[in-house]
Amino acid sequence: MPIILPWQQVEQDTLMRLLAEVVSRDGTDYGGHELSQMDKCQQALANLKQGRAVLCWDDDTETASLMSQEAFDKLSPAS
């Protein structure tokens, strides 16, 4: 199960490189029109800041990803 990475504790330059890698993956959907990589990164950062998305780490695949807060909550075992 993925764990949340506290994006606020990641150095800004590292965070932007990580977001660039995540948004450049095949299958990432940003709607009906194409956005630049910078626009995608800014959109991802805004979603993180607004609490709509979380930055996750998956030990099994050793990759970081963005996930909606709602999707992450559904993965979490019930308390």
Buried (B, 14 or more C-beta within 10 A) or exposed (E): EBEEBEBEEBEEEEBBEBBBEBBEEEEEEEEEEEEEEEEBBBBBBEBBEEEEBBBBEEEEEEEBBBBEBEEBEEEEEEE
